[in-house]
Amino acid sequence: MGILDTLQSVFFRKKETRQNNFLAQMTTRGNSPAGVVVTDETAMNFTAVWAAIRILSESVAQLPLSVNETDKKGNKSAALNHQLYYLLHKRPNQQMTTYTFIQKCMLDLLTRGNSYVWIKRNGGARPVELMPLVATEVKLVENEGVIYYELEQGGVIDQEDILHFKIMSRDGYLGISPVDVGASAIGYGLALEKYGNSFFGNGAKVSGVLSTDRHLSDEAIERLKVSFQENYTQVGDANKTMVLEEGLKFQQISLSNEASQFLKSREFSITEIARLFNLPPHLLRDLTKSSFNNISEQSREFVQYSLMPYLIMMESEMNCKLFRKNEIGKVECKFIVNALLRGTPKDRSEYYRTMLNIGAMSIDEIRKYEELPTIEGGENHFMQLNMATLNDIIKGGTLGNSETETEIDKDADTDKK
């Protein structure tokens, strides 16, 4: 290696722009095998994709995002006076509410696989604003192990000042786009819609032929073709009375197998999109395999398996970069999912009754979950009289009557004296 190369290696570090080469080899963004161009915009023209993205983004956005602090006893409570509480719980920036902010981040995640948020700080390095960036205008750059982000409009942002939300990643740097991975399935669904529009756009649907024993001139054939196209080929022309001339007969033919399987193919395409976004099919309004008995369980699975991975990923990123080092472990941001996990009124009442009877929850705590005001004496915890601790059982007493037995023993001793 020459002297010039040595100097370059010392003073000019190698800069590498991270890209998902995995996607270039394994996905078909652009022209899908079905012959349909798949982009973020065209993908969302497919109603199943639109519904999947809307459900996931709105479900996460509607969850309250709180900042909690932990005391020395391990008890957690909302840190209402913390600087980040208002920022995360109400208004991350001047243009957005928390709902709009989270929804924007989820949209980027579900289409691009990555979402970038610029953490604007004050002179004391405290976050004062969280500004989402356009995902397509941000490039992740690695320079000798140092990561920073280049903006298309100019400027560089340090890694610690960017919330980089990403879903499943092959290299740990960039998330993999669901639209990229599912381009074939999305293109298939778009092609079905295109086929259906073409199929129903032709009212006759090639469902019959015109025949006659007579010889027709070219002029008669052309006139017949024009007349037939004008009167019987649109959807609104279905079930019209057909008037034929020149001894013509209309002979109906059955639909092709491809046409008769059209609805089945549509159902399959919805199932594919549900699988791509890890959603229960009934949330995309595919109720073919759902019943009253299993929808409740599927809804709970939606929270546990579909939403929780996004929530934990976003919480982890925010907890690492929004709080000071001496606050980590003591203060954290948390999505409140209790409202989605409460279940039916019957399930909730049974759960509350059990928690109240074992003293784990007070009446006010239960009323708080139901968004009801506190009541006098509601802060007390209750326990059934016939319950006892292990020590009481060994001693032959119970938690409920141990005090009474003690008083009886005292009275007995007094009488003896």
C-alpha positions, 0 to 999 in steps of 0.5 A, a space after each residue: 500500500 502506497 503512502 497516498 493510500 495510507 494517508 487516505 485511510 487515516 484522514 478519509 474514512 470509508 462511508 457506506 450508505 446502507 441499503 436493503 440488498 436483500 430486498 433487491 434480490 428477493 422482492 418484486 417492487 415494480 412489475 409483479 408477476 401478475 403484470 401489475 406495477 406495485 408501489 406504495 401508492 398502487 398497493 394502497 389502491 387494493 382495498 385489502 391492503 388499505 384496510 390492513 394498514 388503516 386497522 393497524 395504524 389506527 389501533 396503535 394510534 388510539 392507545 394512550 401513550 403515557 410516561 411512567 415513573 417507578 418509585 423505590 418500592 417498585 410502584 409505577 405511576 404516571 409522571 404527570 410533571 415530567 417534561 416528556 409527558 405532554 410531548 408524548 401524551 398530547 402533542 409531539 409537535 406544533 402540527 400534530 396530535 399524538 394520534 396523528 403522529 403515531 398514525 404517520 409513523 405506522 403508515 411509514 412502517 407498514 409501507 416502507 418498513 422504516 419510520 424516522 422521527 427527528 428529536 429536536 432538543 433545547 440547550 439542555 439536550 431535553 427533547 422539545 419536539 418530535 418531527 416525523 420525516 419523509 421516509 423516502 427522503 432519509 438515508 442511513 449512513 454508516 461511517 467506521 461504525 458511526 451511524 448518522 442520517 442524511 436528509 435529501 434536502 440537505 443536512 445530517 442528523 446524529 443517530 441519537 437525535 433520530 427515532 428510527 422505528 423499524 420492523 423485522 430487519 435482516 442487518 439490524 439497520 434497516 427494516 424490510 418493507 411489507 409492500 416489497 415482500 408482498 409485492 407478488 400477493 398485492 399484484 395478484 389482488 390488483 390484477 384480480 380487481 382489474 380483471 373483475 372491472 373488465 369482466 363486469 364492464 362487458 355486459 354480455 360477458 361472452 356468455 353466448 353467440 349469435 347464429 343464423 342459417 342465412 348468409 349475411 353481407 359484410 354490411 349486415 354484420 357490421 350493422 349487427 355488431 354496432 347495434 349489439 355493442 351499443 345495446 347489450 355490452 354494459 353492466 346497465 344493459 343486463 337483463 334487457 330484452 334482446 331483439 334479433 333480426 335476419 333469423 338470428 338466434 342467441 345461444 347461451 354458453 356457460 361461463 369459463 372455469 376462470 370466471 366461475 372461480 373469480 370470487 374464490 380467488 378474491 377470497 384467497 387474495 384477502 387471506 394473503 394480505 391478512 397473512 402478510 400483515 399478520 391480521 385475523 382475516 375477520 378484521 378485513 371483513 373476511 368472515 368465511 372462517 369466523 364464528 361468534 365463538 372464536 371472534 372474541 379470541 381472535 380479537 385478543 390474539 390481534 392485540 397480543 400477536 399483531 399489535 404488541 410487536 409494534 408497541 414494544 419496538 416503539 417503546 424500546 426506541 423511545 426509552 433509549 433515546 428520549 430519556 437521560 441515562 440517569 432516568 433509564 430504568 426509572 422513567 419510561 414511556 408505555 402504551 396503555 393496552 388495558 382498554 383493548 384487553 378488557 374483553 366483554 362486559 361479562 369477562 370484565 365483571 368476572 375478572 374484577 370480582 376475582 381481583 377484588 376478592 383477593 385484595 389485589 385491586 380496590 374499588 377505585 382502581 376498578 372504577 378507574 379502568 371503567 372510567 368512573 369517578 372514585 367513591 368514598 372509601 373506595 381506596 380500601 382493599 378487601 379480603 374474604 374472612 375465610 382466607 388465611 395466610 400460611 402462617 395463620 394456618 400453621 398456628 391454627 387460626 385464620 386471617 379473619 378471626 385471629 384477632 377475635 380469638 385473641 380477644 377470647 383468649 384474653 377474656 378466658 385468662 381474666 376469668 381464671 384469675 
